[in-house]
């Protein structure tokens, strides 16, 4: 398993939290380390939001635990009742992601049977861990999810193109194909999670810039294109080889997939600004996608139930091509905007 930046930073955050707890002379430094583990987030925005949310729920949890310890003692039943109350309140105020660490605070505070000095000590200990994680996250290799997203798009497309090129020809070993397809599915899911993170950040901005909104459109279409390509793999895997087909059918599907893969690659080169000025226009998909679907449908024989599977595959391929056309339009629009900016700058 590779040592990722987040894993490394979590270790640093725990170390910093423990050192600070010792320097501040807390009776036990363990709580600060635990808080640092929970507080490490995938983006600076989420780190800041987690800090504010945890500050709210930890304060609430410490107060309720203090009152519970004073009024109900520290019996297991009393601790359980206070935990239930804290969970309900946290859910009510939409702070579900802070519940785990808040409950740790509640249990440790109630263990002291309502001593306010211990409650304050525990609260400050938790705060030390959260601050440590926040500082490490913004100082040591700050997360750059947008740059990582584009890089991951390139890697996922590389895997997708390999699988699509060998899907119909059936050249790859079944076990290898299955493993690669599962890995591709996990990578696309990871991309979807990153996109959700961008979307979450933008929704929090009262007035998102036009450039940021445009960037979100790009990210969404890049992700959708990969997802549609994966849908083709799923359709081929489930239906293609169980269908009644001829060598002509194999050639038809294989050639069109090759066309779509090259088209997809050309569009990505546009986004990366790697094309020469005179090669800025990609080979138009034009009516090829419609023609492919029409040919596939015309070749369908209603009397042969097995051939219906080919229509399912053809529809998935057509949908992939349609999404690529949308992505191409976005790429052209982005290039025109960039050219207009350069013209204004030169003028």
C-alpha positions in Angstrom: 0.0 0.0 0.0 1.4 3.4 -1.0 2.1 6.0 1.6 -0.3 8.8 0.6 -0.1 12.4 1.7 -3.2 12.1 3.9 -1.8 9.0 5.7 1.5 10.8 6.3 -0.2 14.0 7.5 -2.4 12.0 9.9 0.7 10.6 11.5 2.2 14.1 11.8 -1.0 15.5 13.2 -1.1 12.9 15.9 2.6 13.5 16.8 2.0 17.3 17.0 -1.1 16.8 19.1 0.7 14.6 21.6 3.6 17.0 21.9 1.3 20.0 22.4 -0.7 18.0 25.1 2.6 17.3 26.9 3.8 20.9 26.6 0.4 22.2 27.9 0.8 19.7 30.8 -2.5 17.8 30.3 -2.8 14.8 32.5 -3.2 12.5 29.5 -2.3 13.2 25.9 -4.2 10.3 24.3 -7.4 12.3 23.8 -5.5 14.9 21.7 -4.1 12.2 19.4 -7.6 10.6 19.0 -9.1 14.0 18.1 -6.3 14.6 15.5 -7.1 11.4 13.8 -10.8 12.2 13.4 -10.1 15.8 12.4 -7.9 15.1 9.3 -10.0 16.0 6.3 -9.5 15.7 2.5 -9.6 19.5 1.9 -8.8 22.7 3.8 -12.4 23.8 3.5 -13.6 20.6 5.2 -10.9 20.9 7.9 -12.2 24.4 8.7 -15.8 23.3 8.7 -15.0 20.3 10.8 -13.2 22.5 13.3 -16.2 24.8 13.7 -18.7 21.9 13.8 -16.7 19.9 16.3 -16.2 23.0 18.5 -20.0 23.3 18.6 -20.8 19.7 19.4 -17.9 19.1 21.7 -19.0 22.1 23.8 -22.5 20.8 23.9 -21.4 17.3 24.7 -19.0 18.5 27.5 -21.8 20.6 29.1 -24.4 17.7 28.9 -21.8 15.2 30.2 -21.0 17.6 33.1 -24.6 18.0 34.0 -25.3 14.3 33.6 -22.3 13.4 35.8 -23.6 15.9 38.5 -27.2 14.8 38.4 -27.1 11.1 37.3 -23.6 10.0 38.5 -21.4 8.0 36.1 -23.3 4.8 36.0 -23.3 2.9 32.7 -27.1 3.6 32.2 -26.5 7.3 32.8 -23.6 7.4 30.3 -25.8 5.6 27.7 -28.7 8.0 28.2 -26.5 11.1 27.8 -24.9 9.6 24.7 -28.3 9.0 23.1 -29.2 12.6 23.9 -26.0 13.9 22.3 -26.6 11.9 19.2 -30.1 13.1 18.8 -29.1 16.8 19.2 -26.1 16.4 16.8 -28.4 14.8 14.2 -31.0 17.6 14.7 -28.4 20.3 14.0 -26.8 18.4 11.1 -23.5 17.6 12.8 -23.6 13.8 12.3 -19.9 13.7 11.2 -18.8 15.0 14.6 -20.7 12.5 16.7 -17.9 9.9 17.2 -15.4 12.3 18.7 -18.1 14.1 20.7 -19.2 10.8 22.3 -15.5 10.1 23.3 -15.6 13.5 25.1 -18.9 12.7 26.8 -17.8 9.3 28.1 -14.5 10.7 29.5 -16.1 13.7 31.1 -18.8 11.6 32.8 -16.2 9.3 34.1 -15.1 12.1 36.4 -18.7 12.3 37.8 -19.3 16.0 36.9 -16.0 17.7 37.9 -16.0 20.8 35.8 -12.2 21.1 35.9 -11.9 17.7 34.2 -14.6 18.6 31.7 -12.7 21.8 30.7 -9.5 19.8 30.6 -11.1 17.3 28.3 -12.6 19.9 26.0 -9.2 21.7 25.6 -7.5 18.4 25.0 -10.0 17.7 22.1 -9.5 21.2 20.8 -5.7 20.7 20.8 -6.1 17.6 18.6 -8.4 19.3 16.1 -6.2 22.4 15.8 -3.1 20.2 15.3 -4.8 18.4 12.4 -6.0 21.7 10.9 -2.5 23.2 11.0 -0.8 20.1 9.5 -3.4 20.0 6.8 -2.8 23.6 5.6 1.0 23.6 6.1 2.2 20.2 5.1 1.4 19.4 1.4 -1.8 21.3 1.3 -4.5 19.3 -0.5 -5.0 20.3 -4.1 -8.1 18.3 -5.0 -8.7 20.1 -8.4 -5.2 19.3 -9.7 -5.5 15.7 -8.4 -8.8 15.4 -10.1 -7.4 16.3 -13.5 -4.5 13.9 -13.1 -6.8 11.1 -12.0 -9.0 11.8 -15.0 -6.0 11.0 -17.2 -5.2 7.8 -15.4 -8.8 6.6 -15.4 -9.1 7.3 -19.1 -6.0 5.3 -19.8 -7.5 2.3 -18.0 -10.8 2.8 -19.7 -9.4 3.0 -23.2 -7.4 -0.3 -22.7 -10.5 -2.1 -21.5 -12.8 -0.8 -24.3 -10.2 -1.7 -27.0 -10.1 -5.3 -25.8 -13.7 -5.7 -24.7 -15.3 -6.8 -28.0 -12.1 -8.5 -29.3 -12.0 -10.5 -26.1 -8.2 -10.5 -26.2 -7.6 -10.0 -22.5 -7.8 -12.9 -20.0 -11.2 -12.9 -18.3 -9.7 -12.8 -14.8 -7.5 -9.9 -15.7 -10.3 -8.1 -17.4 -12.6 -8.5 -14.4 -9.9 -7.2 -12.0 -9.1 -4.2 -14.2 -12.8 -3.4 -14.5 -13.3 -3.5 -10.8 -10.2 -1.3 -10.3 -11.7 1.1 -12.9 -15.0 1.2 -11.0 -13.3 2.1 -7.8 -11.3 4.9 -9.5 -14.4 6.4 -11.0 -16.1 6.2 -7.6 -13.2 8.1 -6.2 -13.5 10.7 -8.9 -17.2 11.1 -8.1 -16.4 11.6 -4.4 -13.9 14.4 -5.4 -16.5 16.0 -7.6 -19.0 15.9 -4.7 -16.4 17.7 -2.6 -16.0 20.5 -5.2 -19.8 20.8 -5.4 -20.1 21.1 -1.7 -17.5 23.8 -1.5 -19.1 25.8 -4.3 -22.5 25.6 -2.6 -21.0 27.2 0.5 -19.9 30.2 -1.5 -22.5 33.0 -1.4 -21.4 34.3 -4.8 -19.4 31.7 -6.8 -17.3 33.3 -9.6 -18.4 32.6 -13.1 -15.0 30.9 -13.8 -15.6 28.5 -10.8 -19.1 27.7 -12.1 -17.7 27.0 -15.6 -15.0 24.8 -14.1 -17.7 22.7 -12.3 -19.4 22.1 -15.7 -16.1 20.9 -17.1 -15.5 18.5 -14.1 -19.1 17.2 -14.3 -18.8 16.4 -18.0 -15.4 14.8 -17.7 -16.7 12.5 -15.0 -19.9 11.7 -16.9 -17.9 10.7 -20.0 -15.9 8.2 -18.0 -19.0 6.9 -16.3 -20.7 6.3 -19.7 -17.6 4.5 -21.0 -17.7 2.2 -17.9 -21.4 1.6 -18.7 -20.3 0.3 -22.1 -17.9 -2.2 -20.4 -20.8 -3.4 -18.2 -23.1 -3.8 -21.1 -20.5 -5.7 -23.1 -19.6 -7.9 -20.1 -23.2 -8.8 -19.4 -24.8 -9.0 -22.9 -22.4 -9.0 -25.8 -20.9 -12.5 -25.7 -24.3 -14.1 -24.9 -25.8 -12.5 -28.1 -26.1 -14.1 -31.5 -23.6 -12.2 -33.7 -21.4 -12.5 -36.8 -17.9 -11.4 -37.7 -19.4 -8.3 -39.3 -21.1 -7.5 -36.0 -17.9 -7.8 -34.1 -16.1 -5.5 -36.6 -18.9 -3.0 -36.5 -18.9 -2.7 -32.7 -15.1 -2.9 -32.4 -14.5 -0.2 -35.1 -17.0 2.2 -33.6 -15.5 1.8 -30.1 -12.1 2.5 -31.4 -13.5 5.7 -33.1 -15.0 6.8 -29.8 -11.9 6.2 -27.8 -9.8 8.3 -30.2 -12.4 11.0 -30.1 -12.4 10.9 -26.3 -8.6 11.1 -26.2 -8.6 14.1 -28.7 -11.1 16.0 -26.5 -8.9 15.4 -23.4 -5.9 16.9 -25.3 -8.0 20.0 -25.9 -8.5 20.4 -22.2 -4.8 19.9 -21.5 -4.0 22.5 -24.2 -1.6 20.1 -25.9 -2.9 20.5 -29.5 -1.3 22.7 -32.2 -3.5 25.7 -33.1 -4.3 24.3 -36.6 -5.3 21.0 -35.0 -7.7 22.5 -32.5 -10.8 21.0 -34.2 -11.3 17.4 -33.3 -12.5 14.9 -35.9 -16.3 15.4 -35.7 -18.3 12.4 -34.6 -21.1 13.8 -36.8 -23.6 11.3 -37.9 -21.3 8.3 -37.2 -22.9 7.7 -33.9 -26.4 7.7 -35.3 -25.4 5.6 -38.2 -23.8 3.0 -35.9 -27.0 2.7 -33.9 -29.2 2.5 -37.0 -27.0 -0.2 -38.4 -27.1 -2.2 -35.2 -30.9 -1.9 -35.0 -31.3 -2.9 -38.7 -29.3 -6.0 -38.0 -31.5 -7.0 -35.2 -33.7 -10.0 -35.9 -36.9 -10.0 -33.7 -37.1 -13.8 -34.1 -33.8 -14.3 -32.4 -34.1 -13.3 -28.8 -30.4 -13.4 -28.2 -29.8 -10.5 -30.6 -31.8 -8.2 -28.3 -28.7 -8.2 -26.1 -26.8 -6.5 -29.0 -29.3 -3.6 -28.9 -28.6 -3.1 -25.2 -24.9 -2.9 -25.9 -25.4 -0.6 -29.0 -27.5 1.8 -26.9 -24.8 2.0 -24.2 -22.2 2.8 -26.9 -24.5 5.4 -28.5 -25.0 7.0 -25.1 -21.2 7.1 -24.6 -20.8 8.8 -28.0 -23.5 11.4 -27.2 -21.8 12.3 -23.9 -18.5 12.7 -25.8 -20.2 15.2 -28.2 -21.3 17.2 -25.2 -17.8 17.1 -23.7 -16.4 18.3 -27.0 -18.7 21.3 -27.1 -17.5 22.2 -23.6 -13.9 21.9 -24.6 -14.4 24.1 -27.7 -16.2 26.7 -25.5 -13.3 26.7 -23.0 -10.8 27.2 -25.8 -12.7 30.1 -27.2 -12.8 31.8 -23.8 -9.1 31.2 -23.4 -8.4 32.7 -26.9 -10.6 35.7 -26.2 -8.6 36.4 -22.9 -5.3 36.2 -24.8 -6.6 38.6 -27.4 -7.7 41.1 -24.8 -4.3 40.8 -23.0 -2.4 41.3 -26.2 -4.5 44.3 -27.1 
